[in-house]
C-alpha cells in the first residue's frame, strides 16, 4: 500500500491529555436549492450572518491544565479559534480585526468563494495592517468541514496558533448521536512549554518542515474521549499542523469515511483502517461504538516509521449499550453542487514539484548548490520556478484557463519528501494515483503526494481570478513550493 511507504525521520517526541464534550446532538439545517457557485438561493438568502474575529495574543494550556500557560497568537485569543458554523447558501459577513504587531489576512480554506475574499496578501487583497480590519463577504456553496488561517507570515502565525474550524451545515442532517470536532495541531515547545524560536530554519525548509514535539486536540493535550456502547459518532478531523502528517487507527473499531476536505464521497472504510491526514486536510468519519461497556481502545498515530504513539483513547462508559444493533440509517451525505469535469474536452496542464534536500547540499531538479532555504531563499520549485513567502502578484501565472473550461491537472512529485498540495478556489476530482484509478468519487482541495507520486485530477475553471497552488507544509510553501494559475 501507498501509505506503508513511509520515510523514517528524526525522532519526534509527543506528550499528551483533553476531555471532549459528551453533549449529544443531531445537526439540523435549513433547506437549500443550489443553482450555481455564487447564485445559491435559500430561504435565508436575505439574512446575512454577521461574525467578528480578532487576531490577537493570548495564553493557552497546551501542555494540560497542570502545566504552565503558553503564550500564543489566536483568533479571539484562543487556540484553536472559535468554531464558525455557517449555513449552506446563506451569505456571511465576517469582520476580521488585526490585534497583532504585524500584517495578517484570513484564508477560508476549502471554501469556493470570490477571488477578492480568498485572503492572499498582495494577490487578492491588501494585507490587514495592525489595528485595522477587513470585511470578508461570501456565500458558502458547499456544506462540509473547512477551516480558516492566515496567509501572511504563514509559518509564524499558524505556528503560534492562528487557526480555527469552519463548519457549513448540511441541508439534511446526518443521523448520529453526537457531532465531535477534533482540531489537531502540532507544536514545537521549549523546555519551559513556550513556543520555540527558530521558525524558518534551513533544515526544516529543505526537509520535512517544522514538526513539533507536542500534539493537541482542540488546544490541549488529549485525555480519553468518553463514549457509550451502541452510540454513533460523527467525528470531524482537521489537521491544522504546520508539517506533521498523521495516520490514525481506531483500535477495535471500523471508521467509515463520509467526506474528505469537506466534500462528500462514497462511504467507505479506509485502506488498512488508517486515516491519513496531511496538514490542511479534513476527514469526516462515522464511528459506531461496538466495544464492551467499561473497555478502552487506543487511537494511534503511526505515520512515521518507528514513531507510533497513542493520541487518545476511546473510553467506554459502564452503562448498558444505547441500542442492541448499530443505528440503521443512511451514511451518505448529500453531494455539493460541484461542476462535473468534461474530461473529453479537457485542457491538460502539468506541474512538477522539485527541490528539497537530496544529500550533498543539492536541490533536486533545480541544480543549485549549498544549503537550500538559507536566509529565506528558495529550497523548492514548481516547473523550475520558485515563489517564496505568502504569495504576490509579481509572478506570471503558471498557466491560464478560460472560464468554464475543464482542466485535467497532473501533479508530479520529483522530490524525496511528502507534499500536501492545496488549490485555492476549487475542489479537485481526484482521478488516479500512479496510474491506478482513485475510487469512491473523491474530491479534495488538498492532495497528499508521497515521494515520486503522480496524481491526476480535474476541475472546472468556473471561478475567475488568480489562484494559489502550493504545498501546505508551511516551510515548503515559504521556501518556494508555490505558484499561481489564472482563470479569465
RACORNOR-V878858 format. One line per field, one symbol per residue. phi: phi as a letter, one per 40 degrees, with the letter a starting at -180 (. if undefined). psi: psi as a letter, one per 40 degrees, with the letter a starting at -180 (. if undefined). burial: # if it has 24 or more other ideal C-beta (glycine too) atoms within 12 Angstrom, else .. A space follows every 50 residues. Layout:
phi->???
psi->???
burial->???
//
This chain:
phi->.dccccccbcdbcbbaiaccdbccabcbaccbbccadbbcbacbdcbccc bbbbcacabbccchcccccbcbbacfgbbccdccbbbdgcdbbbcbbcbc cacaabbccgccbcdcbcgbcgbbaccccdgbbabcbabccbcibbabac bbfddccccchcaacbbbcccbcccacabbbbccbbbbbcdcgccccgcg ccccccbcgccbbabbbfgaccccccbbdgcbbcbcbbcbccaccbbcbb dgbbcbcbabfgbdbcdaccdfgbbcbcdgcbbcbbbccbccdgcbbcbb bbccdgbcaccabcbcccccdcacbddcacccccccccccccccbcccbb bbcbhgcbhggbccgbgcbgccgcfgccbbabfgbbbcgbhaccccccab bcdgccbcbbbbccbcbcaccbbcgabbcccabfgcdccgfcbabbbcbc dgcbbbaaacccbchcbcbacccdccdcbhcaabbbbb
psi->ideeghhhiihhihiihhhiiehhiihiiiihhhdadffhiidedehhhh iiihhaiaiigdeideiiihhihihfeihiihhhhihhehhihhhhhhei eiiiihhghehhiideeefhhedeiiihiheiiihhhihhehiahaiiii fhfddddddeehiiihhhiidhihhidihhhhhhihihiidefihiafhf iddddebeaghaehhihfeihhaihhihheihhhhhhhhfiddhiihhhg heigihhdihfehiihhihiheehhhhiheiihhihhhgeiiheiihihh hfdhhefiihdaihhhieiiididiihgiidhihiifhhhigddfihhih hhhiaiheiefihhedeiiihiehfeiheiihfehhhibeiieehiidih iiheihhhhhhhheieiihhhhhieiihhhdihfehihieghhiehhhhi heihhhiiihgehiihiihihehdddddfegiiiihh.
burial->.##..#..#..#.#####.#......#.##.#.#..##.#.#.##...#. #.############....########################.#.##### .########################.##.....#.############### #####################..################...#.##..## ################################################## ###############.####..###################....##### ####..#.#########...##...##...#.#######.#....##.#. ########....####.#..###...#######.#######...#.###. #...###########################.#....#.########### #.###################################.
//
